Amino acid sequence: MSMSEKKCDVKSCEVESYHTVPADLANKVFTFEGGLTTVHLCREHYKKYKKETKKERETRRAGWV
């Protein structure tokens, strides 16, 4: 299954996947079924994810330096 065939993992969303993100961060914004390590998000849900997790993502990146 290619990326273009994947659907958004947010419950009741049937839109094509736009981006894959870590499930631990995405679970702070959305609810997913199963023990996923990564989740697929459509463009709309990805925008919401980025907005809601901005501070935490910046903190994680600071640890890489």
Order of alpha helices (4+ residues) and beta strands (2+ residues): beta-alpha-beta-alpha-alpha
